[in-house]
């Protein structure tokens, strides 16, 4: 790992800017503590719903609500 970081010293900063923001946002939405559901299948479903909501919110910001609704109807 150290060798890879020495070859690309900005890798950690790039990762923080891309992936860590998403997980921080999801953690904030979820209450930053724990999942509400019990058992792995239910937790997977809960996490999937959070990710779907995040992706829809991002799509609305990028495309706008009306164009996105038009795309979804097609």
N, CA, C, O and CB atoms as a CASP TS submission, in Angstrom:
PFRMAT TS
TARGET T0000
AUTHOR 0000-0000-0000
METHOD Language model
MODEL 1
PARENT N/A
ATOM      1  N   UNK     1       0.824  -1.184   0.000  1.00  0.00           N
ATOM      2  CA  UNK     1       0.000   0.000   0.000  1.00  0.00           C
ATOM      3  C   UNK     1       0.870   1.250   0.000  1.00  0.00           C
ATOM      4  O   UNK     1       0.594   2.208  -0.722  1.00  0.00           O
ATOM      5  CB  UNK     1      -0.938  -0.003   1.200  1.00  0.00           C
ATOM      6  N   UNK     2       1.914   1.234   0.808  1.00  0.00           N
ATOM      7  CA  UNK     2       2.795   2.400   0.865  1.00  0.00           C
ATOM      8  C   UNK     2       3.435   2.663  -0.491  1.00  0.00           C
ATOM      9  O   UNK     2       3.562   3.812  -0.916  1.00  0.00           O
ATOM     10  CB  UNK     2       3.879   2.203   1.930  1.00  0.00           C
ATOM     11  N   UNK     3       3.837   1.588  -1.169  1.00  0.00           N
ATOM     12  CA  UNK     3       4.433   1.742  -2.498  1.00  0.00           C
ATOM     13  C   UNK     3       3.467   2.359  -3.489  1.00  0.00           C
ATOM     14  O   UNK     3       3.852   3.211  -4.290  1.00  0.00           O
ATOM     15  CB  UNK     3       4.904   0.403  -3.019  1.00  0.00           C
ATOM     16  N   UNK     4       2.215   1.934  -3.437  1.00  0.00           N
ATOM     17  CA  UNK     4       1.195   2.508  -4.333  1.00  0.00           C
ATOM     18  C   UNK     4       0.965   3.978  -4.035  1.00  0.00           C
ATOM     19  O   UNK     4       0.783   4.776  -4.954  1.00  0.00           O
ATOM     20  CB  UNK     4      -0.126   1.742  -4.207  1.00  0.00           C
ATOM     21  N   UNK     5       0.969   4.349  -2.750  1.00  0.00           N
ATOM     22  CA  UNK     5       0.788   5.758  -2.389  1.00  0.00           C
ATOM     23  C   UNK     5       1.973   6.608  -2.822  1.00  0.00           C
ATOM     24  O   UNK     5       1.804   7.771  -3.187  1.00  0.00           O
ATOM     25  CB  UNK     5       0.579   5.896  -0.888  1.00  0.00           C
ATOM     26  N   UNK     6       3.177   6.030  -2.783  1.00  0.00           N
ATOM     27  CA  UNK     6       4.353   6.783  -3.217  1.00  0.00           C
ATOM     28  C   UNK     6       4.329   7.018  -4.721  1.00  0.00           C
ATOM     29  O   UNK     6       4.800   8.055  -5.189  1.00  0.00           O
ATOM     30  CB  UNK     6       5.634   6.049  -2.822  1.00  0.00           C
ATOM     31  N   UNK     7       3.786   6.069  -5.489  1.00  0.00           N
ATOM     32  CA  UNK     7       3.661   6.249  -6.934  1.00  0.00           C
ATOM     33  C   UNK     7       2.618   7.298  -7.283  1.00  0.00           C
ATOM     34  O   UNK     7       2.771   8.037  -8.256  1.00  0.00           O
ATOM     35  CB  UNK     7       3.308   4.931  -7.598  1.00  0.00           C
ATOM     36  N   UNK     8       1.553   7.360  -6.485  1.00  0.00           N
ATOM     37  CA  UNK     8       0.458   8.304  -6.742  1.00  0.00           C
ATOM     38  C   UNK     8       0.094   8.990  -5.424  1.00  0.00           C
ATOM     39  O   UNK     8      -0.851   8.576  -4.753  1.00  0.00           O
ATOM     40  CB  UNK     8      -0.796   7.573  -7.363  1.00  0.00           C
ATOM     41  N   UNK     9       0.839  10.038  -5.048  1.00  0.00           N
ATOM     42  CA  UNK     9       0.632  10.653  -3.732  1.00  0.00           C
ATOM     43  C   UNK     9      -0.735  11.314  -3.545  1.00  0.00           C
ATOM     44  O   UNK     9      -1.164  11.517  -2.409  1.00  0.00           O
ATOM     45  CB  UNK     9       1.694  11.671  -3.497  1.00  0.00           C
ATOM     46  N   UNK    10      -1.415  11.648  -4.618  1.00  0.00           N
ATOM     47  CA  UNK    10      -2.730  12.297  -4.495  1.00  0.00           C
ATOM     48  C   UNK    10      -3.879  11.298  -4.393  1.00  0.00           C
ATOM     49  O   UNK    10      -5.036  11.708  -4.304  1.00  0.00           O
ATOM     50  CB  UNK    10      -2.966  13.209  -5.681  1.00  0.00           C
ATOM     51  N   UNK    11      -3.589  10.000  -4.402  1.00  0.00           N
ATOM     52  CA  UNK    11      -4.643   8.981  -4.424  1.00  0.00           C
ATOM     53  C   UNK    11      -5.565   9.081  -3.214  1.00  0.00           C
ATOM     54  O   UNK    11      -6.783   8.979  -3.360  1.00  0.00           O
ATOM     55  CB  UNK    11      -4.026   7.593  -4.483  1.00  0.00           C
ATOM     56  N   UNK    12      -5.011   9.276  -2.035  1.00  0.00           N
ATOM     57  CA  UNK    12      -5.847   9.366  -0.830  1.00  0.00           C
ATOM     58  C   UNK    12      -6.757  10.580  -0.893  1.00  0.00           C
ATOM     59  O   UNK    12      -7.924  10.504  -0.507  1.00  0.00           O
ATOM     60  CB  UNK    12      -4.974   9.431   0.432  1.00  0.00           C
ATOM     61  N   UNK    13      -6.234  11.698  -1.376  1.00  0.00           N
ATOM     62  CA  UNK    13      -7.053  12.912  -1.468  1.00  0.00           C
ATOM     63  C   UNK    13      -8.171  12.734  -2.493  1.00  0.00           C
ATOM     64  O   UNK    13      -9.301  13.165  -2.262  1.00  0.00           O
ATOM     65  CB  UNK    13      -6.179  14.127  -1.841  1.00  0.00           C
ATOM     66  N   UNK    14      -7.860  12.104  -3.619  1.00  0.00           N
ATOM     67  CA  UNK    14      -8.877  11.859  -4.649  1.00  0.00           C
ATOM     68  C   UNK    14      -9.969  10.947  -4.100  1.00  0.00           C
ATOM     69  O   UNK    14     -11.153  11.183  -4.342  1.00  0.00           O
ATOM     70  CB  UNK    14      -8.239  11.232  -5.916  1.00  0.00           C
ATOM     71  N   UNK    15      -9.580   9.909  -3.365  1.00  0.00           N
ATOM     72  CA  UNK    15     -10.577   8.994  -2.788  1.00  0.00           C
ATOM     73  C   UNK    15     -11.479   9.721  -1.807  1.00  0.00           C
ATOM     74  O   UNK    15     -12.694   9.525  -1.817  1.00  0.00           O
ATOM     75  CB  UNK    15      -9.888   7.814  -2.089  1.00  0.00           C
ATOM     76  N   UNK    16     -10.895  10.559  -0.958  1.00  0.00           N
ATOM     77  CA  UNK    16     -11.716  11.307   0.006  1.00  0.00           C
ATOM     78  C   UNK    16     -12.719  12.204  -0.710  1.00  0.00           C
ATOM     79  O   UNK    16     -13.845  12.370  -0.240  1.00  0.00           O
ATOM     80  CB  UNK    16     -10.824  12.152   0.933  1.00  0.00           C
ATOM     81  N   UNK    17     -12.327  12.778  -1.828  1.00  0.00           N
ATOM     82  CA  UNK    17     -13.211  13.686  -2.548  1.00  0.00           C
ATOM     83  C   UNK    17     -14.345  12.956  -3.260  1.00  0.00           C
ATOM     84  O   UNK    17     -15.415  13.530  -3.458  1.00  0.00           O
ATOM     85  CB  UNK    17     -12.417  14.487  -3.548  1.00  0.00           C
ATOM     86  N   UNK    18     -14.130  11.710  -3.644  1.00  0.00           N
ATOM     87  CA  UNK    18     -15.158  11.003  -4.417  1.00  0.00           C
ATOM     88  C   UNK    18     -15.987  10.064  -3.556  1.00  0.00           C
ATOM     89  O   UNK    18     -17.199  10.250  -3.439  1.00  0.00           O
ATOM     90  CB  UNK    18     -14.516  10.220  -5.544  1.00  0.00           C
ATOM     91  N   UNK    19     -15.377   9.077  -2.961  1.00  0.00           N
ATOM     92  CA  UNK    19     -16.134   8.036  -2.253  1.00  0.00           C
ATOM     93  C   UNK    19     -16.551   8.436  -0.853  1.00  0.00           C
ATOM     94  O   UNK    19     -17.675   8.153  -0.440  1.00  0.00           O
ATOM     95  CB  UNK    19     -15.325   6.782  -2.179  1.00  0.00           C
ATOM     96  N   UNK    20     -15.679   9.079  -0.124  1.00  0.00           N
ATOM     97  CA  UNK    20     -15.968   9.351   1.280  1.00  0.00           C
ATOM     98  C   UNK    20     -17.148  10.309   1.450  1.00  0.00           C
ATOM     99  O   UNK    20     -17.876  10.211   2.438  1.00  0.00           O
ATOM    100  CB  UNK    20     -14.737   9.923   1.959  1.00  0.00           C
ATOM    101  N   UNK    21     -17.351  11.225   0.515  1.00  0.00           N
ATOM    102  CA  UNK    21     -18.475  12.157   0.619  1.00  0.00           C
ATOM    103  C   UNK    21     -19.805  11.420   0.565  1.00  0.00           C
ATOM    104  O   UNK    21     -20.725  11.724   1.324  1.00  0.00           O
ATOM    105  CB  UNK    21     -18.410  13.201  -0.498  1.00  0.00           C
ATOM    106  N   UNK    22     -19.899  10.459  -0.328  1.00  0.00           N
ATOM    107  CA  UNK    22     -21.137   9.680  -0.467  1.00  0.00           C
ATOM    108  C   UNK    22     -21.455   8.951   0.837  1.00  0.00           C
ATOM    109  O   UNK    22     -22.585   9.010   1.323  1.00  0.00           O
ATOM    110  CB  UNK    22     -21.017   8.666  -1.633  1.00  0.00           C
ATOM    111  N   UNK    23     -20.467   8.266   1.402  1.00  0.00           N
ATOM    112  CA  UNK    23     -20.705   7.513   2.624  1.00  0.00           C
ATOM    113  C   UNK    23     -20.992   8.430   3.804  1.00  0.00           C
ATOM    114  O   UNK    23     -21.787   8.083   4.677  1.00  0.00           O
ATOM    115  CB  UNK    23     -19.514   6.630   2.933  1.00  0.00           C
ATOM    116  N   UNK    24     -20.357   9.588   3.841  1.00  0.00           N
ATOM    117  CA  UNK    24     -20.648  10.555   4.894  1.00  0.00           C
ATOM    118  C   UNK    24     -22.073  11.060   4.813  1.00  0.00           C
ATOM    119  O   UNK    24     -22.747  11.201   5.834  1.00  0.00           O
ATOM    120  CB  UNK    24     -19.686  11.720   4.820  1.00  0.00           C
ATOM    121  N   UNK    25     -22.534  11.334   3.604  1.00  0.00           N
ATOM    122  CA  UNK    25     -23.909  11.793   3.403  1.00  0.00           C
ATOM    123  C   UNK    25     -24.906  10.719   3.817  1.00  0.00           C
ATOM    124  O   UNK    25     -25.870  11.000   4.529  1.00  0.00           O
ATOM    125  CB  UNK    25     -24.136  12.187   1.938  1.00  0.00           C
ATOM    126  N   UNK    26     -24.673   9.490   3.370  1.00  0.00           N
ATOM    127  CA  UNK    26     -25.580   8.396   3.735  1.00  0.00           C
ATOM    128  C   UNK    26     -25.599   8.183   5.240  1.00  0.00           C
ATOM    129  O   UNK    26     -26.659   7.959   5.824  1.00  0.00           O
ATOM    130  CB  UNK    26     -25.170   7.099   3.028  1.00  0.00           C
ATOM    131  N   UNK    27     -24.436   8.251   5.869  1.00  0.00           N
ATOM    132  CA  UNK    27     -24.367   8.070   7.314  1.00  0.00           C
ATOM    133  C   UNK    27     -25.155   9.168   8.026  1.00  0.00           C
ATOM    134  O   UNK    27     -25.834   8.905   9.019  1.00  0.00           O
ATOM    135  CB  UNK    27     -22.904   8.066   7.789  1.00  0.00           C
ATOM    136  N   UNK    28     -25.066  10.373   7.528  1.00  0.00           N
ATOM    137  CA  UNK    28     -25.818  11.488   8.112  1.00  0.00           C
ATOM    138  C   UNK    28     -27.321  11.266   7.958  1.00  0.00           C
ATOM    139  O   UNK    28     -28.077  11.496   8.901  1.00  0.00           O
ATOM    140  CB  UNK    28     -25.408  12.820   7.453  1.00  0.00           C
ATOM    141  N   UNK    29     -27.760  10.824   6.788  1.00  0.00           N
ATOM    142  CA  UNK    29     -29.183  10.572   6.548  1.00  0.00           C
ATOM    143  C   UNK    29     -29.709   9.473   7.457  1.00  0.00           C
ATOM    144  O   UNK    29     -30.851   9.530   7.914  1.00  0.00           O
ATOM    145  CB  UNK    29     -29.420  10.196   5.086  1.00  0.00           C
ATOM    146  N   UNK    30     -28.874   8.472   7.720  1.00  0.00           N
ATOM    147  CA  UNK    30     -29.302   7.311   8.490  1.00  0.00           C
ATOM    148  C   UNK    30     -29.270   7.569   9.996  1.00  0.00           C
ATOM    149  O   UNK    30     -29.649   6.700  10.780  1.00  0.00           O
ATOM    150  CB  UNK    30     -28.429   6.122   8.157  1.00  0.00           C
ATOM    151  N   UNK    31     -28.828   8.734  10.396  1.00  0.00           N
ATOM    152  CA  UNK    31     -28.777   9.037  11.812  1.00  0.00           C
ATOM    153  C   UNK    31     -27.421   8.758  12.428  1.00  0.00           C
ATOM    154  O   UNK    31     -27.260   8.857  13.645  1.00  0.00           O
ATOM    155  CB  UNK    31     -29.821   8.258  12.531  1.00  0.00           C
ATOM    156  N   UNK    32     -26.441   8.409  11.603  1.00  0.00           N
ATOM    157  CA  UNK    32     -25.053   8.218  12.017  1.00  0.00           C
ATOM    158  C   UNK    32     -24.879   7.217  13.148  1.00  0.00           C
ATOM    159  O   UNK    32     -23.911   7.308  13.904  1.00  0.00           O
ATOM    160  CB  UNK    32     -24.475   9.522  12.430  1.00  0.00           C
ATOM    161  N   UNK    33     -25.794   6.265  13.279  1.00  0.00           N
ATOM    162  CA  UNK    33     -25.607   5.321  14.377  1.00  0.00           C
ATOM    163  C   UNK    33     -25.726   3.868  13.922  1.00  0.00           C
ATOM    164  O   UNK    33     -24.743   3.129  13.983  1.00  0.00           O
ATOM    165  CB  UNK    33     -26.618   5.598  15.471  1.00  0.00           C
ATOM    166  N   UNK    34     -26.878   3.451  13.477  1.00  0.00           N
ATOM    167  CA  UNK    34     -27.071   2.040  13.172  1.00  0.00           C
ATOM    168  C   UNK    34     -28.237   1.871  12.195  1.00  0.00           C
ATOM    169  O   UNK    34     -28.985   2.810  11.922  1.00  0.00           O
ATOM    170  CB  UNK    34     -27.322   1.233  14.466  1.00  0.00           C
ATOM    171  N   UNK    35     -28.368   0.666  11.686  1.00  0.00           N
ATOM    172  CA  UNK    35     -29.505   0.343  10.830  1.00  0.00           C
ATOM    173  C   UNK    35     -30.739   0.113  11.690  1.00  0.00           C
ATOM    174  O   UNK    35     -30.637  -0.347  12.827  1.00  0.00           O
ATOM    175  CB  UNK    35     -29.207  -0.902   9.959  1.00  0.00           C
ATOM    176  N   UNK    36     -31.891   0.431  11.147  1.00  0.00           N
ATOM    177  CA  UNK    36     -33.132   0.242  11.887  1.00  0.00           C
ATOM    178  C   UNK    36     -33.600  -1.213  11.848  1.00  0.00           C
ATOM    179  O   UNK    36     -34.268  -1.684  12.768  1.00  0.00           O
ATOM    180  CB  UNK    36     -34.216   1.151  11.328  1.00  0.00           C
ATOM    181  N   UNK    37     -33.244  -1.912  10.780  1.00  0.00           N
ATOM    182  CA  UNK    37     -33.699  -3.285  10.590  1.00  0.00           C
ATOM    183  C   UNK    37     -32.722  -4.274  11.221  1.00  0.00           C
ATOM    184  O   UNK    37     -31.566  -3.947  11.490  1.00  0.00           O
ATOM    185  CB  UNK    37     -33.871  -3.589   9.098  1.00  0.00           C
ATOM    186  N   UNK    38     -33.210  -5.479  11.446  1.00  0.00           N
ATOM    187  CA  UNK    38     -32.382  -6.578  11.943  1.00  0.00           C
ATOM    188  C   UNK    38     -32.278  -7.635  10.846  1.00  0.00           C
ATOM    189  O   UNK    38     -33.150  -7.707   9.980  1.00  0.00           O
ATOM    190  CB  UNK    38     -32.976  -7.191  13.261  1.00  0.00           C
ATOM    191  N   UNK    39     -31.262  -8.428  10.865  1.00  0.00           N
ATOM    192  CA  UNK    39     -30.940  -9.504   9.932  1.00  0.00           C
ATOM    193  C   UNK    39     -30.359  -8.936   8.625  1.00  0.00           C
ATOM    194  O   UNK    39     -30.755  -7.867   8.160  1.00  0.00           O
ATOM    195  CB  UNK    39     -32.199 -10.351   9.639  1.00  0.00           C
ATOM    196  N   UNK    40     -29.427  -9.675   8.062  1.00  0.00           N
ATOM    197  CA  UNK    40     -28.689  -9.213   6.899  1.00  0.00           C
ATOM    198  C   UNK    40     -29.572  -8.895   5.687  1.00  0.00           C
ATOM    199  O   UNK    40     -29.357  -7.857   5.060  1.00  0.00           O
ATOM    200  CB  UNK    40     -27.681 -10.242   6.519  1.00  0.00           C
ATOM    201  N   UNK    41     -30.551  -9.726   5.325  1.00  0.00           N
ATOM    202  CA  UNK    41     -31.389  -9.368   4.168  1.00  0.00           C
ATOM    203  C   UNK    41     -32.127  -8.041   4.356  1.00  0.00           C
ATOM    204  O   UNK    41     -32.246  -7.259   3.413  1.00  0.00           O
ATOM    205  CB  UNK    41     -32.399 -10.473   3.903  1.00  0.00           C
ATOM    206  N   UNK    42     -32.619  -7.787   5.563  1.00  0.00           N
ATOM    207  CA  UNK    42     -33.326  -6.537   5.817  1.00  0.00           C
ATOM    208  C   UNK    42     -32.376  -5.342   5.817  1.00  0.00           C
ATOM    209  O   UNK    42     -32.731  -4.267   5.335  1.00  0.00           O
ATOM    210  CB  UNK    42     -34.065  -6.614   7.145  1.00  0.00           C
ATOM    211  N   UNK    43     -31.178  -5.526   6.354  1.00  0.00           N
ATOM    212  CA  UNK    43     -30.187  -4.447   6.357  1.00  0.00           C
ATOM    213  C   UNK    43     -29.757  -4.136   4.932  1.00  0.00           C
ATOM    214  O   UNK    43     -29.581  -2.971   4.577  1.00  0.00           O
ATOM    215  CB  UNK    43     -28.960  -4.827   7.218  1.00  0.00           C
ATOM    216  N   UNK    44     -29.586  -5.178   4.105  1.00  0.00           N
ATOM    217  CA  UNK    44     -29.243  -4.958   2.695  1.00  0.00           C
ATOM    218  C   UNK    44     -30.328  -4.147   1.995  1.00  0.00           C
ATOM    219  O   UNK    44     -30.028  -3.248   1.209  1.00  0.00           O
ATOM    220  CB  UNK    44     -29.039  -6.302   1.971  1.00  0.00           C
ATOM    221  N   UNK    45     -31.572  -4.462   2.279  1.00  0.00           N
ATOM    222  CA  UNK    45     -32.681  -3.729   1.678  1.00  0.00           C
ATOM    223  C   UNK    45     -32.689  -2.280   2.141  1.00  0.00           C
ATOM    224  O   UNK    45     -32.881  -1.368   1.336  1.00  0.00           O
ATOM    225  CB  UNK    45     -34.012  -4.397   2.018  1.00  0.00           C
ATOM    226  N   UNK    46     -32.482  -2.069   3.429  1.00  0.00           N
ATOM    227  CA  UNK    46     -32.449  -0.707   3.970  1.00  0.00           C
ATOM    228  C   UNK    46     -31.330   0.098   3.321  1.00  0.00           C
ATOM    229  O   UNK    46     -31.541   1.244   2.925  1.00  0.00           O
ATOM    230  CB  UNK    46     -32.266  -0.735   5.500  1.00  0.00           C
ATOM    231  N   UNK    47     -30.149  -0.490   3.210  1.00  0.00           N
ATOM    232  CA  UNK    47     -29.026   0.212   2.589  1.00  0.00           C
ATOM    233  C   UNK    47     -29.306   0.492   1.123  1.00  0.00           C
ATOM    234  O   UNK    47     -28.976   1.568   0.625  1.00  0.00           O
ATOM    235  CB  UNK    47     -27.738  -0.602   2.732  1.00  0.00           C
ATOM    236  N   UNK    48     -29.913  -0.469   0.421  1.00  0.00           N
ATOM    237  CA  UNK    48     -30.250  -0.269  -0.988  1.00  0.00           C
ATOM    238  C   UNK    48     -31.208   0.902  -1.171  1.00  0.00           C
ATOM    239  O   UNK    48     -31.076   1.673  -2.122  1.00  0.00           O
ATOM    240  CB  UNK    48     -30.864  -1.539  -1.571  1.00  0.00           C
ATOM    241  N   UNK    49     -32.164   1.036  -0.272  1.00  0.00           N
ATOM    242  CA  UNK    49     -33.102   2.160  -0.349  1.00  0.00           C
ATOM    243  C   UNK    49     -32.401   3.492  -0.114  1.00  0.00           C
ATOM    244  O   UNK    49     -32.716   4.484  -0.772  1.00  0.00           O
ATOM    245  CB  UNK    49     -34.228   1.982   0.669  1.00  0.00           C
ATOM    246  N   UNK    50     -31.454   3.521   0.816  1.00  0.00           N
ATOM    247  CA  UNK    50     -30.683   4.744   1.050  1.00  0.00           C
ATOM    248  C   UNK    50     -29.867   5.120  -0.181  1.00  0.00           C
ATOM    249  O   UNK    50     -29.817   6.288  -0.566  1.00  0.00           O
ATOM    250  CB  UNK    50     -29.756   4.571   2.262  1.00  0.00           C
ATOM    251  N   UNK    51     -29.230   4.128  -0.795  1.00  0.00           N
ATOM    252  CA  UNK    51     -28.418   4.383  -1.988  1.00  0.00           C
ATOM    253  C   UNK    51     -29.303   4.827  -3.147  1.00  0.00           C
ATOM    254  O   UNK    51     -28.927   5.729  -3.896  1.00  0.00           O
ATOM    255  CB  UNK    51     -27.613   3.124  -2.380  1.00  0.00           C
ATOM    256  N   UNK    52     -30.468   4.211  -3.307  1.00  0.00           N
ATOM    257  CA  UNK    52     -31.402   4.619  -4.356  1.00  0.00           C
ATOM    258  C   UNK    52     -31.840   6.066  -4.160  1.00  0.00           C
ATOM    259  O   UNK    52     -31.878   6.841  -5.115  1.00  0.00           O
ATOM    260  CB  UNK    52     -32.628   3.693  -4.375  1.00  0.00           C
ATOM    261  N   UNK    53     -32.168   6.428  -2.928  1.00  0.00           N
ATOM    262  CA  UNK    53     -32.570   7.807  -2.642  1.00  0.00           C
ATOM    263  C   UNK    53     -31.434   8.779  -2.941  1.00  0.00           C
ATOM    264  O   UNK    53     -31.666   9.852  -3.498  1.00  0.00           O
ATOM    265  CB  UNK    53     -33.011   7.946  -1.177  1.00  0.00           C
ATOM    266  N   UNK    54     -30.217   8.414  -2.578  1.00  0.00           N
ATOM    267  CA  UNK    54     -29.057   9.271  -2.853  1.00  0.00           C
ATOM    268  C   UNK    54     -28.891   9.465  -4.360  1.00  0.00           C
ATOM    269  O   UNK    54     -28.700  10.585  -4.834  1.00  0.00           O
ATOM    270  CB  UNK    54     -27.767   8.662  -2.243  1.00  0.00           C
ATOM    271  N   UNK    55     -28.967   8.360  -5.106  1.00  0.00           N
ATOM    272  CA  UNK    55     -28.788   8.437  -6.561  1.00  0.00           C
ATOM    273  C   UNK    55     -29.898   9.253  -7.225  1.00  0.00           C
ATOM    274  O   UNK    55     -29.630  10.024  -8.147  1.00  0.00           O
ATOM    275  CB  UNK    55     -28.748   7.030  -7.163  1.00  0.00           C
ATOM    276  N   UNK    56     -31.136   9.091  -6.767  1.00  0.00           N
ATOM    277  CA  UNK    56     -32.240   9.878  -7.335  1.00  0.00           C
ATOM    278  C   UNK    56     -32.060  11.363  -7.027  1.00  0.00           C
ATOM    279  O   UNK    56     -32.311  12.210  -7.885  1.00  0.00           O
ATOM    280  CB  UNK    56     -33.597   9.384  -6.786  1.00  0.00           C
ATOM    281  N   UNK    57     -31.636  11.676  -5.831  1.00  0.00           N
ATOM    282  CA  UNK    57     -31.418  13.073  -5.457  1.00  0.00           C
ATOM    283  C   UNK    57     -30.313  13.687  -6.320  1.00  0.00           C
ATOM    284  O   UNK    57     -30.440  14.828  -6.765  1.00  0.00           O
ATOM    285  CB  UNK    57     -31.054  13.184  -3.956  1.00  0.00           C
ATOM    286  N   UNK    58     -29.237  12.943  -6.560  1.00  0.00           N
ATOM    287  CA  UNK    58     -28.152  13.428  -7.412  1.00  0.00           C
ATOM    288  C   UNK    58     -28.640  13.614  -8.843  1.00  0.00           C
ATOM    289  O   UNK    58     -28.308  14.610  -9.486  1.00  0.00           O
ATOM    290  CB  UNK    58     -26.960  12.456  -7.378  1.00  0.00           C
ATOM    291  N   UNK    59     -29.424  12.667  -9.347  1.00  0.00           N
ATOM    292  CA  UNK    59     -29.941  12.775 -10.715  1.00  0.00           C
ATOM    293  C   UNK    59     -30.840  14.002 -10.850  1.00  0.00           C
ATOM    294  O   UNK    59     -30.797  14.690 -11.870  1.00  0.00           O
ATOM    295  CB  UNK    59     -30.718  11.497 -11.105  1.00  0.00           C
ATOM    296  N   UNK    60     -31.657  14.284  -9.825  1.00  0.00           N
ATOM    297  CA  UNK    60     -32.507  15.475  -9.867  1.00  0.00           C
ATOM    298  C   UNK    60     -31.675  16.742  -9.884  1.00  0.00           C
ATOM    299  O   UNK    60     -32.041  17.711 -10.549  1.00  0.00           O
ATOM    300  CB  UNK    60     -33.460  15.495  -8.677  1.00  0.00           C
ATOM    301  N   UNK    61     -30.563  16.753  -9.165  1.00  0.00           N
ATOM    302  CA  UNK    61     -29.700  17.926  -9.162  1.00  0.00           C
ATOM    303  C   UNK    61     -28.993  18.110 -10.497  1.00  0.00           C
ATOM    304  O   UNK    61     -28.788  19.239 -10.942  1.00  0.00           O
ATOM    305  CB  UNK    61     -28.678  17.819  -8.048  1.00  0.00           C
ATOM    306  N   UNK    62     -28.624  17.011 -11.132  1.00  0.00           N
ATOM    307  CA  UNK    62     -27.878  17.087 -12.388  1.00  0.00           C
ATOM    308  C   UNK    62     -28.800  17.405 -13.566  1.00  0.00           C
ATOM    309  O   UNK    62     -28.516  18.315 -14.345  1.00  0.00           O
ATOM    310  CB  UNK    62     -27.136  15.771 -12.643  1.00  0.00           C
ATOM    311  N   UNK    63     -29.900  16.663 -13.702  1.00  0.00           N
ATOM    312  CA  UNK    63     -30.774  16.805 -14.863  1.00  0.00           C
ATOM    313  C   UNK    63     -31.923  17.775 -14.637  1.00  0.00           C
ATOM    314  O   UNK    63     -32.432  18.358 -15.595  1.00  0.00           O
ATOM    315  CB  UNK    63     -31.324  15.468 -15.246  1.00  0.00           C
ATOM    316  N   UNK    64     -32.338  17.957 -13.399  1.00  0.00           N
ATOM    317  CA  UNK    64     -33.542  18.727 -13.095  1.00  0.00           C
ATOM    318  C   UNK    64     -34.710  17.765 -12.938  1.00  0.00           C
ATOM    319  O   UNK    64     -34.686  16.658 -13.474  1.00  0.00           O
ATOM    320  CB  UNK    64     -33.836  19.782 -14.206  1.00  0.00           C
ATOM    321  N   UNK    65     -35.715  18.184 -12.213  1.00  0.00           N
ATOM    322  CA  UNK    65     -36.827  17.296 -11.900  1.00  0.00           C
ATOM    323  C   UNK    65     -37.669  16.983 -13.141  1.00  0.00           C
ATOM    324  O   UNK    65     -37.950  15.816 -13.415  1.00  0.00           O
ATOM    325  CB  UNK    65     -37.702  17.918 -10.819  1.00  0.00           C
ATOM    326  N   UNK    66     -38.065  17.987 -13.874  1.00  0.00           N
ATOM    327  CA  UNK    66     -38.948  17.757 -15.023  1.00  0.00           C
ATOM    328  C   UNK    66     -38.277  16.925 -16.120  1.00  0.00           C
ATOM    329  O   UNK    66     -38.892  15.977 -16.607  1.00  0.00           O
ATOM    330  CB  UNK    66     -39.401  19.089 -15.602  1.00  0.00           C
ATOM    331  N   UNK    67     -37.041  17.240 -16.528  1.00  0.00           N
ATOM    332  CA  UNK    67     -36.402  16.371 -17.532  1.00  0.00           C
ATOM    333  C   UNK    67     -36.224  14.933 -17.041  1.00  0.00           C
ATOM    334  O   UNK    67     -36.349  13.993 -17.826  1.00  0.00           O
ATOM    335  CB  UNK    67     -35.045  16.941 -17.923  1.00  0.00           C
ATOM    336  N   UNK    68     -35.936  14.757 -15.769  1.00  0.00           N
ATOM    337  CA  UNK    68     -35.781  13.405 -15.228  1.00  0.00           C
ATOM    338  C   UNK    68     -37.107  12.655 -15.261  1.00  0.00           C
ATOM    339  O   UNK    68     -37.132  11.467 -15.583  1.00  0.00           O
ATOM    340  CB  UNK    68     -35.238  13.457 -13.790  1.00  0.00           C
ATOM    341  N   UNK    69     -38.207  13.326 -14.936  1.00  0.00           N
ATOM    342  CA  UNK    69     -39.521  12.677 -15.004  1.00  0.00           C
ATOM    343  C   UNK    69     -39.850  12.285 -16.443  1.00  0.00           C
ATOM    344  O   UNK    69     -40.438  11.231 -16.688  1.00  0.00           O
ATOM    345  CB  UNK    69     -40.619  13.609 -14.441  1.00  0.00           C
ATOM    346  N   UNK    70     -39.465  13.145 -17.398  1.00  0.00           N
ATOM    347  CA  UNK    70     -39.698  12.837 -18.806  1.00  0.00           C
ATOM    348  C   UNK    70     -38.896  11.602 -19.229  1.00  0.00           C
ATOM    349  O   UNK    70     -39.405  10.746 -19.953  1.00  0.00           O
ATOM    350  CB  UNK    70     -39.326  14.047 -19.689  1.00  0.00           C
ATOM    351  N   UNK    71     -37.642  11.510 -18.776  1.00  0.00           N
ATOM    352  CA  UNK    71     -36.810  10.356 -19.081  1.00  0.00           C
ATOM    353  C   UNK    71     -37.395   9.089 -18.486  1.00  0.00           C
ATOM    354  O   UNK    71     -37.401   8.044 -19.136  1.00  0.00           O
ATOM    355  CB  UNK    71     -35.395  10.571 -18.569  1.00  0.00           C
ATOM    356  N   UNK    72     -37.889   9.169 -17.253  1.00  0.00           N
ATOM    357  CA  UNK    72     -38.427   8.002 -16.583  1.00  0.00           C
ATOM    358  C   UNK    72     -39.720   7.506 -17.216  1.00  0.00           C
ATOM    359  O   UNK    72     -40.019   6.313 -17.166  1.00  0.00           O
ATOM    360  CB  UNK    72     -38.658   8.311 -15.138  1.00  0.00           C
ATOM    361  N   UNK    73     -40.486   8.414 -17.809  1.00  0.00           N
ATOM    362  CA  UNK    73     -41.732   8.007 -18.471  1.00  0.00           C
ATOM    363  C   UNK    73     -41.500   7.328 -19.793  1.00  0.00           C
ATOM    364  O   UNK    73     -42.344   6.566 -20.265  1.00  0.00           O
ATOM    365  CB  UNK    73     -42.617   9.194 -18.680  1.00  0.00           C
ATOM    366  N   UNK    74     -40.340   7.605 -20.408  1.00  0.00           N
ATOM    367  CA  UNK    74     -40.045   7.060 -21.748  1.00  0.00           C
ATOM    368  C   UNK    74     -39.774   5.580 -21.718  1.00  0.00           C
ATOM    369  O   UNK    74     -39.512   4.979 -22.760  1.00  0.00           O
ATOM    370  CB  UNK    74     -38.857   7.767 -22.356  1.00  0.00           C
TER
END
